[in-house]
Every structure is written in C-alpha cells, then in structure tokens.
Amino acid sequence: MPQAQEPGPNPSGRTGAPRVLIADDEELIRTGFRLILTSRGIEVIGEAADGVQAVAAAERLRPDVLLMDIRMPHLDGLEAAKRVLRLLPHCRVLMLTTFDLDRYVYAALAAGASGFLLKDVTAAHLAAAVRLVNTGDALLAPSITRRLVERYATTHEAGQAGPARHPAAAPDAARTAPVHRDLAALTPREREVLALMGRGLSNTELAGALTLSEATVKTHVARIFAKLTLRDRAQAVVLAYETGLVTPGDSTAG
C-alpha cells in the first residue's frame, strides 16, 4: 500500500516548493518520480495506485500538484481528476500518458487539468513542469498540444447542441470575425492574444508576434483569464478551439 504523510500547514499555498501527490498504477513509475522530485527539493506527500485512492488521498492530503495517470484501475484518471478539481479547485493536475496522442488528454484539459506529461519525460523536465504548474501557469508543449486539440476539438461536443462556430484562420480574424458570446467581454486585442495562445504561443512568442512588451502581454493574459474565468493557458487553448476563435489547421508556432 502506498505510504503517505499527513499534510502540513497551508497545503493549498503557492509559496515554497510544491507538495506533490503521485497517482499511477505502476509502482516503478511512482517510485521513479518520487526519487526524481525529492532529489530536486520537491516534497512528495503521498502516492496512489488507482483512481479511487487518488481522490481519497487528494482530499486528505490536499496537494498543490497532482501527477495523475490517465489510465487507472477502478476509476480512470480523467474522472478522478474531475473529482479532485471539484474538491480542491486550487490543486494543479498534471496528467501522465504513455502516448503523445492519447484520446483522453483533450478531455482532461477541458476538465481543468493544467497540462500533461509523457511518462518518458526527463528528470529535469519533470521537476520543472511541477514547479511551473504550481505557480498557476499551464504546461503546454505546442507541438503535442496542437495535435491533440486539433484531433479532438471538433468532435468533443459531437451530438450535443451548442453554439455555432465561426472561422478564424489568422490573428486579424480575431478583430473581424463574429464574436462568440463567451468572448464578448474581451477587447479586440484580447481576442487576438487568446487566438495566439490557442495556437500554443508562449508569452515571449506573443510579445514578438504582436510587437508588445512581455509585461504588456502578461497583463492581457491576466485580464483574459479574469474575464473568462479561466484557470490557466490549458483552458484558454480549449476555449479558443471550442468557440471557433482557432480552428483545426490554423498555423501555429512550434
């Protein structure tokens, strides 16, 4: 049975090193990730071997970051992530997958996961990813995320009634295309920023593309998140596709 320690004070805080819970049905993966993270000064507060254990451990230990395998016994990682995020809205969930075109990843991002990692991630990348999402940012590798979103965005709501989508094939289209009701609160510039975020651009890349300072870009991004009640860039990418601001096949960086 995986061992866990009791939570310390202020478990949902974002100061200091993140407190991590690892949920994976492979003991070797859990052990390896624990050793990597602890060797880099990141506290691993517990482990879970299936989805049910993951939800229970998260509720009890209140981690800052949850590393969650997508394919889990008893309760799959996607449903477990949804339950954890309902219980702990400030927890950051990083989904773990073996393949870079896992059909569950898009749904995980839409559910509020802050990103995903391949299980063959390097030690340095694993630690950096955990620290990154703990700050409130999202882990988006454009070369992988774009393929995932494009593959599943257009079929995610298949068979369900929903708002009509509109084309937006280039940044300028964010200024001229009909505005989806969910985006009505955004200024034209903010819609342009959201469209580029939807293509996977980082703040640095956004600054270069729009000829703005990075500080100005960060301000635009923060306002977009506040107006649309988004957790992070992962949800911003999903929304950009679901509203039609970005469509599969649009050009992207990376």
C-alpha positions as CSV (number, residue, x, y, z in Angstrom):
1,M,0.0,0.0,0.0
2,P,1.4,3.4,-0.9
3,Q,2.7,5.4,2.0
4,A,1.7,9.0,2.7
5,Q,2.3,11.6,5.3
6,E,-0.1,14.0,6.8
7,P,-0.4,17.4,5.3
8,G,1.4,20.4,6.8
9,P,0.0,23.9,7.3
10,N,-1.5,25.9,4.4
11,P,-1.4,22.9,1.9
12,S,-3.0,25.0,-0.8
13,G,-0.5,27.8,-0.7
14,R,1.8,28.6,-3.6
15,T,4.9,29.7,-1.7
16,G,7.9,27.5,-1.4
17,A,8.3,24.0,-3.0
18,P,5.1,22.4,-4.2
19,R,3.6,19.4,-2.3
20,V,3.0,16.6,-4.8
21,L,0.8,13.5,-4.9
22,I,1.6,10.8,-7.4
23,A,-1.2,8.6,-8.8
24,D,-0.1,5.8,-11.1
25,D,-0.9,2.1,-11.1
26,E,2.7,1.2,-11.9
27,E,4.8,1.1,-8.7
28,L,8.0,1.6,-10.7
29,I,6.7,4.9,-12.2
30,R,5.6,6.2,-8.7
31,T,9.0,5.2,-7.2
32,G,11.0,6.8,-10.0
33,F,9.0,10.0,-10.0
34,R,9.3,10.2,-6.2
35,L,13.1,9.8,-6.3
36,I,13.4,12.4,-9.0
37,L,11.2,15.0,-7.3
38,T,12.6,14.6,-3.8
39,S,16.2,14.7,-5.1
40,R,15.3,18.2,-6.5
41,G,13.8,19.5,-3.3
42,I,10.1,18.9,-4.2
43,E,8.1,17.2,-1.4
44,V,6.1,14.1,-2.4
45,I,3.4,13.8,0.2
46,G,1.8,10.6,-1.0
47,E,1.1,8.0,-3.6
48,A,-2.0,6.3,-5.0
49,A,-2.2,3.1,-7.1
50,D,-5.7,3.7,-8.6
51,G,-8.2,6.5,-9.2
52,V,-10.2,5.9,-6.1
53,Q,-7.1,6.1,-3.9
54,A,-6.1,9.2,-5.8
55,V,-9.3,11.1,-4.9
56,A,-9.2,10.0,-1.3
57,A,-5.5,10.8,-0.9
58,A,-6.0,14.2,-2.5
59,E,-8.9,15.1,-0.3
60,R,-6.9,14.0,2.8
61,L,-3.5,15.4,1.9
62,R,-4.5,18.5,-0.1
63,P,-1.6,18.5,-2.5
64,D,-0.5,21.6,-4.6
65,V,0.2,19.4,-7.6
66,L,-1.3,16.0,-8.5
67,L,0.5,13.8,-11.1
68,M,-2.3,11.6,-12.4
69,D,-2.0,8.7,-14.8
70,I,-4.8,8.9,-17.5
71,R,-5.3,5.1,-17.5
72,M,-6.1,4.0,-13.9
73,P,-7.9,0.9,-12.5
74,H,-11.2,1.2,-10.6
75,L,-11.6,4.9,-11.6
76,D,-9.9,6.3,-14.6
77,G,-7.6,9.2,-14.3
78,L,-9.9,11.6,-16.1
79,E,-12.9,11.1,-13.8
80,A,-10.5,11.1,-10.8
81,A,-9.1,14.4,-11.9
82,K,-12.6,15.9,-12.3
83,R,-13.5,14.8,-8.8
84,V,-10.2,16.2,-7.3
85,L,-10.7,19.5,-9.0
86,R,-14.2,19.8,-7.7
87,L,-12.9,19.1,-4.2
88,L,-9.7,21.1,-4.5
89,P,-10.2,23.9,-7.1
90,H,-6.7,25.3,-6.4
91,C,-4.9,21.9,-7.0
92,R,-3.0,21.7,-10.2
93,V,-3.3,18.4,-12.1
94,L,-0.7,17.1,-14.5
95,M,-1.9,14.2,-16.5
96,L,0.5,11.4,-17.3
97,T,0.3,9.5,-20.5
98,T,2.4,6.9,-22.4
99,F,1.5,8.2,-25.9
100,D,1.5,11.8,-27.2
101,L,-1.8,11.3,-28.9
102,D,-3.8,9.9,-26.1
103,R,-7.5,10.4,-26.8
104,Y,-8.2,11.4,-23.2
105,V,-5.9,14.3,-23.0
106,Y,-8.2,16.9,-24.6
107,A,-11.0,16.0,-22.3
108,A,-8.6,16.3,-19.3
109,L,-7.6,19.8,-20.4
110,A,-11.2,20.7,-20.8
111,A,-11.9,19.4,-17.3
112,G,-9.3,21.7,-15.8
113,A,-6.1,19.8,-15.9
114,S,-3.1,22.2,-16.2
115,G,-1.3,20.1,-18.7
116,F,0.2,16.7,-19.4
117,L,3.5,14.8,-19.4
118,L,4.7,11.8,-21.3
119,K,5.9,9.1,-18.9
120,D,9.3,9.1,-20.5
121,V,9.9,12.7,-19.5
122,T,13.4,13.6,-18.5
123,A,14.1,14.2,-14.8
124,A,14.8,17.9,-15.3
125,H,11.6,18.4,-17.3
126,L,9.5,16.6,-14.7
127,A,10.7,18.8,-11.9
128,A,10.4,21.9,-14.0
129,A,6.9,21.0,-15.0
130,V,5.7,20.5,-11.4
131,R,7.2,23.8,-10.4
132,L,5.7,25.6,-13.4
133,V,2.1,24.5,-12.8
134,N,2.4,25.2,-9.1
135,T,2.8,28.9,-10.0
136,G,-0.5,28.8,-11.7
137,D,0.7,28.5,-15.3
138,A,0.0,25.6,-17.6
139,L,2.3,23.1,-19.2
140,L,1.7,23.3,-22.9
141,A,4.1,21.8,-25.4
142,P,2.8,23.3,-28.6
143,S,3.9,20.5,-30.9
144,I,1.9,18.0,-28.9
145,T,-0.9,20.1,-27.6
146,R,-1.8,21.4,-31.0
147,R,-2.1,17.9,-32.5
148,L,-4.3,16.8,-29.5
149,V,-6.6,19.7,-29.6
150,E,-7.0,19.7,-33.4
151,R,-7.7,16.0,-33.3
152,Y,-10.4,16.2,-30.7
153,A,-11.7,19.7,-30.5
154,T,-14.1,19.4,-33.4
155,T,-15.6,16.2,-32.1
156,H,-15.6,16.9,-28.4
157,E,-19.2,18.0,-28.3
158,A,-20.5,15.8,-31.2
159,G,-24.1,15.1,-30.8
160,Q,-24.7,17.9,-28.3
161,A,-26.5,21.1,-29.0
162,G,-24.1,24.0,-28.8
163,P,-23.2,27.5,-30.2
164,A,-22.2,27.8,-33.8
165,R,-18.5,28.0,-34.6
166,H,-17.0,30.6,-36.8
167,P,-13.8,30.6,-38.8
168,A,-10.7,32.5,-37.7
169,A,-7.7,31.5,-39.7
170,A,-5.4,34.3,-38.8
171,P,-4.8,36.7,-35.9
172,D,-6.5,39.6,-37.8
173,A,-9.7,37.5,-37.9
174,A,-10.0,37.9,-34.1
175,R,-10.8,41.6,-34.9
176,T,-13.3,41.0,-37.7
177,A,-15.0,37.6,-37.2
178,P,-18.3,37.4,-35.4
179,V,-17.7,37.3,-31.7
180,H,-18.8,34.2,-29.8
181,R,-20.9,35.1,-26.8
182,D,-18.3,33.6,-24.4
183,L,-15.8,36.1,-25.8
184,A,-18.0,39.2,-25.9
185,A,-16.3,40.6,-22.7
186,L,-12.9,40.7,-24.5
187,T,-11.4,43.6,-26.4
188,P,-10.3,43.0,-29.9
189,R,-6.7,42.9,-28.7
190,E,-7.5,40.4,-26.0
191,R,-9.2,38.2,-28.6
192,E,-6.1,38.4,-30.7
193,V,-4.0,37.4,-27.8
194,L,-6.3,34.5,-27.0
195,A,-6.2,33.3,-30.6
196,L,-2.4,33.2,-30.5
197,M,-2.5,31.4,-27.1
198,G,-4.8,28.9,-28.7
199,R,-2.0,28.2,-31.2
200,G,0.4,27.4,-28.4
201,L,2.4,30.6,-28.3
202,S,4.3,31.5,-25.0
203,N,4.3,35.0,-23.6
204,T,7.7,35.6,-25.2
205,E,6.4,34.5,-28.6
206,L,3.2,36.6,-28.1
207,A,5.3,39.7,-27.4
208,G,7.3,39.1,-30.6
209,A,4.3,38.4,-32.8
210,L,2.3,41.4,-31.5
211,T,5.3,43.8,-31.1
212,L,4.5,44.3,-27.4
213,S,6.5,44.1,-24.2
214,E,6.3,40.8,-22.3
215,A,4.8,42.8,-19.4
216,T,2.0,44.1,-21.5
217,V,1.3,40.6,-22.8
218,K,1.1,39.2,-19.3
219,T,-1.4,42.0,-18.4
220,H,-3.6,41.0,-21.4
221,V,-3.3,37.3,-20.5
222,A,-4.3,38.0,-16.9
223,R,-7.3,40.1,-18.0
224,I,-8.4,37.3,-20.4
225,F,-8.3,34.7,-17.5
226,A,-10.2,37.0,-15.2
227,K,-12.9,37.9,-17.7
228,L,-13.4,34.3,-18.9
229,T,-12.9,32.7,-15.5
230,L,-10.1,30.5,-16.8
231,R,-7.7,28.6,-14.6
232,D,-4.7,28.7,-16.9
233,R,-3.4,28.5,-20.5
234,A,-4.6,25.0,-20.9
235,Q,-8.2,26.0,-20.5
236,A,-7.5,29.1,-22.7
237,V,-6.4,26.8,-25.6
238,V,-9.5,24.6,-25.2
239,L,-11.8,27.6,-25.2
240,A,-10.1,29.1,-28.2
241,Y,-11.0,26.0,-30.2
242,E,-14.4,25.4,-28.8
243,T,-15.5,29.0,-29.6
244,G,-14.1,28.8,-33.1
245,L,-11.6,31.5,-32.5
246,V,-9.0,29.0,-33.6
247,T,-9.9,26.2,-36.0
248,P,-8.0,22.9,-36.8
249,G,-5.4,23.6,-39.4
250,D,-4.6,27.1,-38.4
251,S,-0.9,27.9,-38.5
252,T,0.9,27.8,-35.2
253,A,4.4,28.3,-33.7
254,G,6.3,25.1,-32.8
